[in-house]
Amino acid sequence: QHETLLNALGAATAVVTSATLGAPGGAEALADAIEASAVVLATPAELCQVLEHRPSLYGALRCEALVCDELDLLMPSRKSNGAKVTRWQDRGDHPAEDLA
């Protein structure tokens, strides 16, 4: 729904989900789309996979808006310190805090 509305408004939009990540071109195509987009609609885990694929995007996102779906699922009952900590996450932070 967000993508349809944003496209109707003429906003260049990248959609990062498990479906788009698994599509032909995958992470490389999404990284290109993110660089060219004003708005990024993403599930955080998949966005992190794209950032892992193209580290130069990390800290250099130039989109005007980042819309994260399922962000609440990344809020565990305790801080992450174990094997689930991604490269972009500081130990002791929630994954959602890291992405934000």
C-alpha distance (Angstrom), angle and dihedral (degrees) to the residues before:
residue distance angle dihedral
Q1 . . .
H2 3.79 . .
E3 3.78 91.8 .
T4 3.80 92.9 51.0
L5 3.80 92.4 50.4
L6 3.80 94.2 45.4
N7 3.80 92.4 47.7
A8 3.81 89.6 50.4
L9 3.80 87.9 53.9
G10 3.80 90.2 51.4
A11 3.80 96.7 -111.5
A12 3.79 115.6 149.9
T13 3.79 102.4 -123.1
A14 3.81 134.0 -169.5
V15 3.80 117.8 -161.1
V16 3.80 114.9 -156.6
T17 3.81 113.5 -170.6
S18 3.78 136.3 132.6
A19 3.82 88.0 -93.1
T20 3.82 94.9 53.0
L21 3.80 92.2 41.3
G22 3.80 89.7 54.1
A23 3.81 93.6 46.8
P24 3.83 121.8 101.5
G25 3.79 109.1 -68.4
G26 3.80 89.9 20.6
A27 3.77 116.5 179.7
E28 3.81 94.8 6.2
A29 3.81 93.1 54.7
L30 3.80 91.4 45.2
A31 3.80 92.2 49.7
D32 3.81 88.9 53.8
A33 3.80 90.9 47.1
I34 3.81 92.1 49.8
E35 3.80 91.4 52.2
A36 3.82 90.3 53.5
S37 3.81 97.9 42.2
A38 3.77 133.6 96.0
V39 3.81 91.2 -161.9
V40 3.80 129.1 37.6
L41 3.82 118.6 -162.9
A42 3.78 108.4 -167.6
T43 3.73 149.9 157.3
P44 3.81 102.6 -129.1
A45 3.80 98.0 -128.4
E46 3.81 91.7 54.3
L47 3.80 92.1 44.3
C48 3.80 88.2 54.4
Q49 3.82 88.9 52.7
V50 3.80 90.1 54.8
L51 3.81 89.9 48.4
E52 3.81 89.1 50.9
H53 3.83 88.1 52.1
R54 3.81 93.8 49.6
P55 3.82 108.7 23.7
S56 3.81 92.0 -179.2
L57 3.82 87.9 73.6
Y58 3.77 91.5 61.7
G59 3.76 108.5 100.2
A60 3.80 90.4 2.4
L61 3.79 102.0 78.8
R62 3.79 106.1 138.7
C63 3.78 98.2 -175.3
E64 3.78 118.4 130.3
A65 3.80 93.3 -136.4
L66 3.79 135.4 20.7
V67 3.80 113.8 -161.5
C68 3.80 112.9 -168.1
D69 3.77 121.8 -163.1
E70 3.80 120.5 -160.2
L71 3.82 91.9 16.1
D72 3.79 88.9 142.4
L73 3.81 89.7 63.1
L74 3.80 89.0 64.6
M75 3.79 92.5 59.7
P76 3.80 103.6 93.7
S77 3.77 122.8 -171.7
R78 3.80 89.4 -106.8
K79 3.78 137.7 26.2
S80 3.83 118.2 -83.6
N81 3.79 116.8 -110.3
G82 3.79 105.7 144.9
A83 3.79 137.9 70.7
K84 3.81 92.5 -51.2
V85 3.81 91.9 69.6
T86 3.80 108.4 111.9
R87 3.77 124.7 -140.3
W88 3.81 89.4 -105.6
Q89 3.78 94.9 51.9
D90 3.77 127.0 89.1
R91 3.77 111.4 -132.9
G92 3.76 110.8 -101.7
D93 3.83 94.6 31.0
H94 3.78 127.6 108.9
P95 3.85 111.1 -112.2
A96 3.82 89.1 -118.1
E97 3.81 91.1 53.6
D98 3.78 89.0 52.4
L99 3.79 94.3 50.7
A100 3.79 92.2 46.8
